[in-house]
């Protein structure tokens, strides 16, 4: 390839991994770069896990079975393909560009500190005594009892989403919430116009 432009890049949207595949390149280039991306995310995927693709060029529909073959070779599943653009329901969801995101498929134990200048996604609980520090935002598919600090470098459009929040201390873009009375169930905490909003959501 003669350019540094990425032709294939993964995003995390609404609980799904979606590989965006740009137009104006060959099937061979797309398939090679998809394979490289899947290998980079090998620590995230477990055998049998699945992913989606968004193919920007709708005329390239014949690439889908070839993607399915690559997935099968890597003991993964191609769950579906979108063409040209995502459906509206997906476009309204928060998205993470995974190249700047650290993903953890485990519980965060007491005494552990996770630190990333980008975003953090955790498939597990954040136990009491643990601390999460993100330059961007954090999503936790589990219960949060530890400390979470976000927006440490990206002061705008930062947020925390958790399946259950019971943290004694949350900091978002320099504003601290101590012993907050969190709503039951999934919660979103986001920073906007120098204020923090806390609201229940559906995950």
C-alpha positions in Angstrom: 0.0 0.0 0.0 1.3 3.4 -0.9 -0.7 5.4 1.6 -1.0 5.5 5.4 -4.8 5.7 5.1 -6.6 2.9 6.9 -9.0 1.1 4.5 -10.4 -1.1 7.3 -10.9 0.0 10.9 -12.9 -1.4 13.8 -15.4 0.5 15.9 -17.4 -0.6 19.0 -21.0 0.5 18.6 -24.0 -0.6 20.7 -22.2 -3.7 22.0 -21.0 -4.8 18.6 -17.6 -4.8 16.8 -18.1 -3.4 13.3 -15.3 -3.2 10.8 -15.7 -0.2 8.5 -14.4 -1.1 4.9 -13.7 1.9 2.7 -14.5 2.2 -1.0 -12.1 2.9 -3.9 -9.8 0.0 -2.9 -9.6 -3.6 -4.1 -11.2 -6.6 -2.5 -7.7 -8.0 -2.0 -6.6 -4.9 0.0 -9.7 -4.9 2.1 -9.4 -8.6 2.9 -5.7 -8.4 3.8 -6.3 -5.4 6.1 -9.3 -7.0 7.7 -7.2 -10.1 8.5 -4.5 -7.8 10.1 -7.1 -6.1 12.2 -8.6 -9.4 13.4 -5.1 -10.5 14.4 -4.6 -7.3 16.3 -7.8 -7.9 18.3 -7.0 -11.6 18.9 -6.7 -10.9 22.7 -10.2 -9.5 22.7 -12.0 -12.2 20.7 -12.7 -15.6 22.1 -13.3 -18.6 19.9 -16.8 -18.4 18.3 -17.2 -14.6 18.8 -18.7 -12.6 16.0 -18.3 -9.3 14.3 -20.1 -7.2 11.6 -18.8 -5.3 8.6 -19.9 -2.1 7.0 -19.0 -2.1 3.3 -19.0 1.4 1.9 -19.1 0.3 -1.7 -22.5 -1.6 -2.2 -21.3 -3.0 -5.5 -18.7 -5.1 -3.6 -21.3 -7.5 -2.2 -19.3 -10.5 -3.5 -16.7 -9.8 -0.8 -19.1 -11.1 2.0 -18.5 -14.8 1.6 -14.8 -14.2 1.5 -15.0 -12.3 4.8 -17.0 -15.2 6.2 -14.2 -17.6 5.1 -11.5 -15.4 6.9 -13.7 -15.3 10.0 -14.1 -19.1 10.0 -10.3 -19.6 9.5 -9.8 -17.5 12.7 -12.5 -19.4 14.5 -14.8 -16.4 14.5 -18.2 -15.6 13.0 -19.3 -13.0 10.5 -22.7 -12.0 12.1 -23.8 -9.6 9.3 -23.0 -7.0 6.7 -24.2 -3.4 6.2 -23.8 -1.6 2.9 -23.0 2.1 2.3 -24.1 3.2 5.8 -25.2 2.0 9.2 -29.0 1.9 10.0 -30.4 4.9 11.9 -30.7 3.0 15.1 -27.0 2.3 15.1 -26.0 5.8 14.0 -27.6 7.2 17.1 -25.5 5.1 19.5 -22.2 6.2 21.0 -19.2 4.8 19.1 -15.6 4.1 20.0 -12.8 3.9 17.5 -11.0 0.9 18.8 -7.5 2.0 17.8 -7.6 4.4 20.7 -9.6 2.1 23.0 -8.3 -0.4 25.5 -10.7 -3.4 26.0 -10.6 -5.7 29.0 -12.6 -8.9 29.2 -12.2 -9.4 33.0 -13.0 -8.0 36.4 -10.8 -5.3 37.7 -9.6 -6.3 41.1 -9.0 -4.2 44.2 -5.7 -2.4 44.0 -5.6 -2.5 40.2 -5.3 0.7 38.1 -6.3 0.8 34.4 -4.9 3.8 32.6 -5.4 4.8 29.0 -5.1 8.2 27.2 -8.0 7.1 25.0 -11.2 5.3 25.9 -11.7 2.1 28.0 -14.3 -0.7 27.7 -14.6 -3.3 30.4 -16.5 -6.5 30.2 -16.6 -7.2 33.9 -16.9 -5.5 37.3 -14.8 -2.8 38.7 -14.3 -3.9 42.3 -14.0 -1.7 45.3 -10.4 -0.4 45.6 -9.8 -0.5 41.9 -9.3 2.7 39.8 -10.0 3.5 36.1 -8.4 6.5 34.5 -9.3 7.4 30.9 -8.3 10.4 28.9 -11.6 9.9 27.0 -14.7 7.9 28.1 -15.4 4.6 29.8 -18.1 1.9 29.3 -18.4 -0.9 31.9 -20.6 -3.9 31.2 -20.7 -4.8 34.9 -21.0 -3.2 38.3 -18.7 -0.3 39.3 -17.7 -0.1 43.0 -14.2 1.4 42.4 -13.1 4.9 41.4 -13.6 6.1 37.8 -11.9 9.2 36.4 -12.6 10.2 32.8 -12.0 13.2 30.5 -8.5 13.6 31.8 -7.3 14.8 28.4 -10.4 15.1 26.3 -12.4 17.6 28.2 -15.5 17.7 25.9 -18.0 14.9 25.0 -16.7 12.5 27.7 -19.0 10.1 29.5 -19.3 7.0 31.7 -21.8 4.2 31.0 -22.1 1.4 33.4 -24.5 -1.5 33.8 -24.7 -0.7 37.5 -23.0 2.2 39.4 -22.1 2.0 43.1 -18.8 4.1 43.0 -17.9 6.3 45.9 -16.0 8.6 43.7 -16.4 9.6 40.0 -14.5 12.4 38.3 -15.4 13.6 34.9 -13.5 16.4 33.1 -12.2 17.7 36.5 -15.6 17.7 38.3 -15.9 15.2 41.2 -19.0 13.4 42.5 -18.5 12.0 46.0 -20.9 9.4 47.4 -23.5 10.2 44.8 -27.0 8.6 45.1 -26.8 6.6 41.8 -30.0 5.4 40.1 -30.6 1.7 40.0 -29.7 -0.2 36.9 -27.7 1.0 33.9 -26.6 4.6 34.1 -25.0 7.3 31.9 -22.9 10.1 33.3 -21.8 12.7 30.8 -20.2 16.1 30.8 -21.8 18.9 28.9 -21.7 22.7 29.2 -19.6 22.6 32.4 -22.2 20.4 34.1 -22.5 16.7 34.8 -25.7 14.9 33.9 -26.6 11.5 35.5 -29.5 9.5 34.0 -30.8 6.0 33.8 -30.5 4.3 30.4 -31.1 1.0 28.7 -28.1 -1.2 27.7 
